[in-house]
């Protein structure tokens, strides 16, 4: 009896025929990267920027004490 193998088996245990090393996980990774890129490109809310500015001004005063 001979064992037949498909193209998937010869590509390795974690590879699909289309060359994606992680299969469905590759799509999840792409979606996460897209979501992260959108978050990074968002502007800082005005209130948060004001709080950061106040913190930066308070730090030199604390270092003098």
C-alpha positions in Angstrom: 0.0 0.0 0.0 1.4 3.4 -0.9 0.7 6.6 0.9 -0.3 9.6 -1.3 0.4 13.1 -0.1 -1.1 16.3 -1.2 0.7 19.6 -1.8 -0.3 20.7 1.6 1.7 18.0 3.4 4.9 18.7 1.4 4.7 22.4 2.3 5.1 21.6 6.0 2.7 21.2 8.9 1.9 24.9 9.3 1.8 26.0 5.6 -1.2 26.1 3.3 -1.1 25.7 -0.4 -1.3 29.5 -1.0 1.9 30.0 1.0 0.3 31.5 4.1 2.4 30.1 6.9 -0.4 30.5 9.5 -3.6 30.1 7.5 -6.5 31.8 9.3 -4.1 33.3 11.8 -2.6 35.4 9.0 -5.9 37.0 8.4 -6.3 37.7 12.2 -2.8 39.2 12.2 -3.6 41.5 9.2 -6.8 42.7 11.0 -4.9 43.4 14.2 -2.2 45.3 12.4 -4.9 47.3 10.6 -6.6 48.1 13.9 -3.3 49.1 15.5 -2.4 51.3 12.6 -5.7 53.1 12.9 -5.2 53.6 16.7 -1.7 55.0 16.2 -2.9 57.5 13.6 -5.7 58.8 15.7 -5.2 62.3 17.2 -4.8 62.7 21.0 -8.0 64.1 22.5 -7.7 67.8 23.6 -8.4 67.0 27.2 -5.7 64.3 27.3 -3.2 66.7 25.7 -4.0 69.4 28.3 -3.4 66.9 31.1 0.0 65.9 29.6 0.9 69.5 29.3 0.0 70.1 33.0 2.1 67.1 34.0 5.1 68.3 32.1 4.8 71.7 33.8 4.5 70.1 37.2 7.6 67.9 36.8 10.2 70.7 36.8 8.6 72.1 39.9 8.8 68.8 41.7 12.5 68.4 40.7 13.3 71.7 42.4 11.9 70.6 45.7 
